[in-house]
Amino acid sequence: MKRNLPLILLLVIATSAFSQRKSELFAEIDTLKTKISKVEQELAKAKREISSSSAEAEALRAENVSLRDANATLLGNLSNFSELSKQNSENVNKAMAALSRKEKQLSGINDMISANDSTAIVSLTRIKQTLGENAKVGVEGGIIIISNSLNTLFGSDTSAELTEEGKTWLAGVANVIKANPNFKAEIEGLNITGEFGPTYNQVASVASALVSTLEVPAESLSISAKDGNFREGINIKLQPDYKGFYAKAKESSKAAQ
């Protein structure tokens, strides 16, 4: 028994040491497990952050592509807008130039009309001086109208032979026509009966006297007969040479283009 005591003691000590060492090992294992768990948690967190960063990076990449496309579209639109603006500006300039030409054309025509009106007014004054203040002379629509009755000119409403008073009046009219070569003269007969034969004879008699006796150019005269609507007599209408007027207006329009 005494011989086994040291061995038992050694065994007890060894067992005690092994138990202590086992406890320490278990403690270390627990510590390592804790650290491993912590590391795993940190690794999972890192993976989540990496995944989130990757998603953000992909979103940024897609947004960058979208921005590049939008920028390209914007630049294209700006280019188109610039071209359209340039075309609109050119169109506006062309329109303004066309309006300017039209204004010049209209201005030239208005000046010619005003000149004709002014000429008519001036001529009216001269005609009254030639025929006398009691002469029946007026201006209507730029046309000078010199009037006289059938009784004064022919002695009756059916005669076609000029009276002496009628010849004197017609001589004054001839002087007026020849003094205004830019005017065309229309001999207009008015009646209230509706029978135009006698009226044509009367205006033909007036025209014949003007051309054959008073030397008025035949190309300056024209004749007409119409219903006077309760008026009768002879009108000598002096009007601008519309053919020449339109020719000048056409020339003025061409010059303004």
FENDA-V18531 format. One record per pair of residues at least 24 apart in sequence whose C-alpha atoms are under 8 Angstrom apart, sorted by the first residue. I is the first residue (numbers start at 0). GAP is how many residues later the second one is. D is the distance in whole Angstrom. If there is no record, write none. Layout:
BEGIN
i/gap/d
I/GAP/D
I/GAP/D
END
This chain:
BEGIN
i/gap/d
100/155/6
100/156/6
101/154/8
103/149/8
103/152/6
104/144/8
104/147/6
104/148/5
104/151/6
107/141/7
107/144/6
107/145/8
108/140/6
108/143/7
111/133/8
111/137/8
115/26/7
115/124/7
116/25/6
119/24/7
126/49/6
129/42/7
129/46/7
130/38/7
130/41/6
130/42/7
141/97/7
141/98/8
142/94/7
142/95/6
142/96/5
142/97/7
143/93/6
143/94/5
143/95/6
144/90/6
144/91/6
144/92/5
144/93/6
145/89/6
145/90/5
145/91/6
146/86/7
146/87/6
146/88/4
146/89/6
147/85/6
147/86/6
147/87/7
148/83/7
148/84/4
148/85/6
149/82/7
149/83/5
149/84/7
157/40/6
157/41/8
158/39/8
158/43/7
159/38/7
159/41/6
159/42/5
159/45/6
160/41/8
160/44/7
161/43/8
161/44/8
169/36/8
169/40/7
170/39/8
170/43/7
173/36/6
173/40/6
173/41/8
173/42/6
176/39/7
176/61/8
177/38/7
180/39/8
181/58/6
181/59/6
182/37/8
182/55/6
182/56/5
182/57/5
182/58/6
183/36/5
183/37/6
183/53/8
183/54/6
183/55/5
183/56/6
183/57/6
184/35/6
184/36/5
184/37/6
184/51/6
184/52/5
184/53/5
184/54/7
185/35/6
185/36/5
185/37/6
185/38/7
185/49/8
185/50/6
185/51/5
185/52/7
186/34/7
186/35/6
186/36/5
186/37/6
186/47/7
186/48/6
186/49/5
186/50/6
187/35/6
187/36/5
187/37/6
187/38/8
187/46/6
187/47/5
187/48/6
187/49/7
188/34/8
188/35/6
188/36/5
188/37/6
188/43/7
188/44/6
188/45/5
188/46/6
189/35/6
189/36/5
189/37/6
189/38/5
189/41/7
189/42/5
189/43/5
189/44/6
189/45/8
190/34/8
190/35/7
190/36/5
190/37/5
190/38/8
190/39/8
190/40/6
190/41/4
190/42/7
191/35/6
191/36/6
191/37/6
191/38/5
191/39/6
191/40/6
192/34/8
193/33/6
195/29/6
195/30/7
198/26/6
199/24/7
199/25/6
202/31/7
END
